[in-house]
């Protein structure tokens, strides 16, 4: 296997810390890692600004020059990163810097209405199509990994970075023109969560509990740390329509936690099929399997 650079994009809360156990395993296998911190608390930052931060994090990590398209100017339409929009790094995230969790997912995520669009971008069965195969300008492979809400922003960098492949990990899969706020209602996420609750003996009308839906299989010390350092998630990225006309022409694999209570595996399978024409690879673990099952997740990312 050639050397890769893994760009790890977090979900709501924007904290690259959630990847630290996976990152150490990827580094241990001889690869580079860029664990991105997103400006989740910045009310001025939307998906375009998140994409700017991801691109800048790759630059700052010193990834080979071929990774960044020569026509990229770094920022879209003059949009700055706003205050505190940390560009992320390969940073020793293991030291506890950049804390938080995906626990802000529902904040500001208006359920919306409207028919669920399908982008019709069939990627076949996930075998490498289009421009994704091979190495770029001697830079090695650049692998984009997006968790949960990261599925909205990560694809936006594919026209700016020479991405070889994408992994979606319990991720939101948007449709062209659909806002993140509309995604919930369009996909039927709430109905899927309720059905999962009923099937597993939970009260679907009970108070939403982060420990129940995000941390039920995460070791207690990690769950306690994440909850104590949770970061607020701005609603801004959920407001505007997803700007791409279709999913990027990059080989994509969809990984779903078989124990995910927030985005149940059957729900993820349906959305991946409808929107990307892809199957789903189920792995053990819940929504935050980067913390609960890092070895299994790292193995899948290395395969």
C-alpha positions, 0 to 999 in steps of 0.5 A, spaced: 500 500 500 502 506 498 503 512 503 496 515 504 494 522 507 487 521 511 483 528 512 479 526 518 472 531 518 468 531 524 461 532 525 457 537 529 461 540 534 467 540 529 472 537 534 477 533 531 479 530 537 473 525 536 478 521 531 484 521 536 484 513 537 483 512 529 488 517 527 494 513 532 492 507 528 493 510 521 499 513 523 502 507 526 500 503 519 505 509 516 500 514 513 499 521 515 493 524 518 490 531 518 484 531 523 480 537 522 477 542 527 471 546 524 469 553 526 462 550 529 461 555 534 462 561 529 455 563 526 458 566 520 461 560 518 457 556 513 459 550 509 463 554 504 467 556 510 468 549 513 470 547 506 476 553 506 478 550 513 479 543 511 483 545 505 487 550 509 488 544 514 491 540 508 496 546 506 498 547 513 500 540 514 505 540 509 501 535 504 505 535 497 504 540 492 500 536 488 494 535 493 492 542 492 489 544 485 493 550 482 487 554 480 485 554 488 485 561 491 484 558 498 477 562 499 471 562 496 467 568 494 472 572 499 469 568 504 474 569 510 474 563 516 471 568 521 474 568 528 477 562 531 476 558 525 482 554 527 484 551 520 486 544 524 492 540 523 495 533 523 496 535 530 497 531 536 490 530 537 491 525 542 493 530 547 486 532 548 486 539 544 480 540 540 475 537 544 468 535 544 463 531 540 458 530 535 453 531 540 450 538 537 447 534 531 440 536 533 441 543 535 439 548 529 437 542 525 430 544 523 426 538 520 424 542 514 419 539 509 419 538 501 420 532 497 427 528 498 431 529 492 435 524 489 441 526 485 441 520 481 449 520 481 450 513 481 457 511 483 455 503 482 458 499 487 463 503 490 469 500 486 473 506 484 470 510 478 472 517 475 478 521 477 479 517 484 484 512 482 492 512 482 496 517 485 497 525 484 503 528 482 507 524 486 503 526 492 500 519 494 493 518 495 489 523 499 483 520 503 477 524 505 473 521 511 467 525 513 463 523 520 456 525 520 454 532 519 461 532 516 458 529 510 455 536 508 462 539 508 467 534 506 465 533 498 465 541 497 473 540 497 473 535 492 474 541 486 480 544 490 484 538 493 486 532 489 482 527 493 483 519 491 477 517 495 472 518 500 469 514 506 462 516 509 462 514 516 455 514 519 454 521 515 449 525 512 448 524 504 445 531 502 442 532 495 443 538 490 439 544 492 437 541 499 439 544 505 442 541 511 435 543 515 431 540 510 435 533 510 432 531 516 425 531 514 426 529 507 430 523 509 425 521 514 431 520 519 426 522 525 421 516 523 427 511 522 430 513 529 423 512 533 422 506 529 429 503 532 427 506 539 421 502 539 424 496 536 430 496 541 425 498 547 426 505 548 421 510 549 421 514 542 418 520 546 423 521 551 428 526 552 433 526 547 439 524 551 446 524 548 449 518 552 443 514 549 444 516 542 451 518 541 455 515 547 452 508 549 457 504 547 463 509 548 468 507 554 465 512 560 472 516 561 472 518 553 464 519 554 465 523 560 471 527 557 467 529 550 461 531 554 465 535 559 468 539 553 462 539 548 462 545 543 456 548 541 454 547 533 451 553 529 445 552 525 448 556 519 451 550 516 444 547 515 441 554 512 443 554 505 442 549 499 447 544 498 451 547 493 453 541 488 450 539 482 452 532 484 456 528 488 463 528 486 466 523 481 470 520 486 470 513 489 466 513 495 465 508 500 459 508 506 461 505 513 455 505 517 455 503 525 450 497 526 449 499 533 448 507 531 441 509 534 441 516 531 442 514 524 440 507 524 444 502 519 437 500 515 436 508 514 443 509 512 442 503 507 436 506 504 439 513 503 446 511 500 442 507 495 437 512 493 442 518 493 448 515 491 446 508 488 451 505 493 451 499 498 453 500 505 459 496 509 456 495 516 461 495 522 460 494 529 459 500 533 454 506 534 454 513 532 461 515 535 465 508 533 471 512 532 471 512 540 467 506 541 470 501 535 477 505 533 480 499 531 475 496 527 474 503 523 481 504 522 482 497 519 476 499 514 479 505 512 486 502 511 482 496 506 
